[in-house]
Amino acid sequence: MDKEELIKLVTKRVIEKIKDYDTHKVPIGVSNRHVHVSRQDLDILYGKDYELTKKGDLKQPGQFACNETVTIRGPKGEFERVRILGPVRKQSQVEVSKTDSFRLGIRPLIKESGDLEGTPGLDLIGPKGTVSLSSGAIVALRHIHMTPAQADAWGLKDKDMVEVEAFGERRGVFGDVLVRVSDQFSLEMHVDVDEANAFSLSNGDYVIIRKSGKDY
C-alpha cells in the first residue's frame, strides 16, 4: 500500500468514526451525592405534610432538584446540605460515591436505583427531625436512560449491559453499564463524581455506546 492509499484509508476510517459518534453519542449526567425521600420520612425531616419545592428540573422528565437539603451521617462522619431530589418515593434512598463512603464509614453496595436489599443505612437529619435508615445507602450502578425507539434503533432492550467509550484527556471504556428503557426517559448516561473524574467527564459531554467491545 502506497502513501496515498494509506492516507485515503485512514481518512475513511476517521470519517466513519465521526459518523458513528454523531449517530450513537449519549450525553453524560454527573450525579453528586443526593437523597430520595419517602412521604413518611419527609414528614419527619421537614414536618407533617411538607411539600418539596423545586430548585430546577433534571433532564429526566418529572424529576427535579429540590431546595431542601439534609445532613447524611454515618458511623465515622457526615455530609451537610445534601440535596433532596423529587418527587417523593416509596422508600428513602441515599446515593453516594465510593469516596464519600470512606468519610461516612459505611460500605454501600453498587446497586441499581431502587434495589436496596442488603444495603447499609445511615441517619438523615433535617430541620424538624432525624430519620435513622436501616438500609438504603448505595453507590449507583452506572446506567443509561433511553426511550423504546432509541433502544430499538441500537438493538437494545431494558436491563441489557453494554460498554461505553469516553474520549478526551482520559479516554477509556466503561464496562457493565445498565440500559434502562422507558417512554418516560430522556437519553442520558448517569455516572457518579468518582467515575466522571476518572474519565475527565462533565455534564453535557458525550460518550458512545458499545456492545461486546464493538461500536454500533
N, C-alpha and C positions, 0 to 999 in steps of 0.2 A: 504494500500500500504506500503510495507516494504521499508527500506532504499535503498536497491539495485535497486528496481524497480523505486523508485523516482529519483535516480541518472541517470538511463537509460533514463527516461522520460525527465529530464532536459537537458541531453546531446543531445538527439534527437532534442529538440526544439532549442537548440543553433546551432546545425549543420544546421537545416532548415533555421534559421535566417541568418547564414553566406552565405548559398546558395542564399537566396533572395538578400542579399546585393551584392554579386558578379554579379548576373544576372541583377539587376534593378538599380544599382547605377548610379548616374548622377554627373559629375564634376561641381564644382562651379566656376563661374567667378564673381569676385567682381568689380563693376563699381564705380569708383570715379567720382566726378563731371566732366562733359565734355560737349562739344558743337558739334552739327552738323550744317553745314552752307549751305546755298543755293549759287548758282553761283553768283547771283546778290549781295548778302551780302559779299561774299568773295572778289568781285571786290572792294567794298568799304573798307573793312578791310585791305586788303593787296595789292590793286592795280589792275587795269583792266587786265583781262586775266591771273591773277596769278594762278599757279598750286600748289596744295598741295604736300608736299614732305613727303615721308614715313619714319617714325621712326621705325616702326615694325608692323608686321602682327598681327591681332587679330585672335582668334580661328574661328570666323565665316568667311566663305570663302568670299574674296573680301573686307573685312573690315580691316582697318588699323589705327593705331595711327599715328598722324602727328607730324612733328617737330614744326609746327606752333601752337601758343597759343594766347589766347585773355584774356583781363580782362572782367569779368562779374560784372556789377554794378547794385545794386538795390537801393531803397529809403533810406536804412539805412547803407549799407556797400557794400563791393566788395571783390572779389577774383581775384588775379593776376595769370597769367600763367596757365590758364585753357586750357587743351589740346583740340584741334580740332580732331575729328575722321572723316576719309574719307571713301568713296568718298563723293562728294558734294550731297546734297539732293534737293528736290523740295522746301522745306521750312526749314528755320533755326529752331533749337530746342535746348534747354538747359536742361540738366538733372542734378538735384541736389538732395541732401538728405534733409530730413526734418530738420536736424540740420543746414545745410547750409542755409535753407530758413530763419531761425531766424536772422542770421547775415545780410542777404541781405534785409530783411524787406519785403518779399513777402509771399503769401500764395498759393503755387503751389498745383494743384490737383494731386492725384495719378492716372496716366493715362498710357494707352498703348502707346508705341512709335508711333508717327505719328498722334495721336488723340489729337489735340491741341485746340479744341473748348472750349472756356470759360476759357482758361489758362491765367495767368498774363504774362506781358512782363518784359523786363529789357534791359539794354544797353550792347552791345558788343563793346569793344574798342580794335582796332588793331593798328598796326604801321602806317597805312595810313588814317584811318578814324574810325568813330563811327557809329554803327547801333543801332537805338532805336526800339526794337521789341515791337509791341503792344500786342503780345501773344507769347507763345512758351516755357515757363518755366514749367517743370513738375517734379514730383517725379515719377520715372518709376515704373510701376506695375511689381512686380516680375514675372518672366516668365521663361519657359524652351524652348529652341530651340531643335528641333529634326527632323529627316528625316521621310518621309512617312512609310518606313519599320519599323522604331523604334516605331512609333505611332501604326501601325497595330499590332506589337508584344505585345504591352501593352493595346490594346483595346481602344486607344485614338484617338481623331481627333482634328483638328485645332480649337482653341477657347475654348476647354474644360478647366475646372478649377479643379485642383487637390490639394491634400495636400502633403507636402514633409517633411520627417523626417530627422532631423540632429542629429548627435551623438557627443560624446566627452564631454568636460568640461561643455558645456552649451547645453545639449541635449534638443531638443524641436521640435515642429511641425509648419511649415509654412502653413497657410491657404490661400485660394484664390490665387493659383499660376496658371497663364495663360499658356496654352500649345500653342506653335506656331509651325506649321508643314510646312516644305518646303523641296524640294530636294536640295535647296541651303544652308541649315543649317547644322551645326555640333552640336552634342549633348552637351548641356551646360545649366546650370541654372544661370541666372543673378540676383544678388541681389546688393543693394547699400551698402555703407560703414556702415550706421547705422544698417542695418539688419545683415550684416556679423559680426559686433562687438557684437550684441546682442546674436548671437549663436556661437561666437568664431570661425568663419569660415575664411579661407584664400583661395586664388586662388589655384585650384587643389584639394581641399578637396572634399569629396564625400557625397552625400545625397541619400535618397531612395524615389522614388515617391510612394505616397499613394493615394488611391481613396476612397472617402466616409469613411475615417478613417480606412481602411483596407489595409494591404500590398497586393501587387500583388502576 
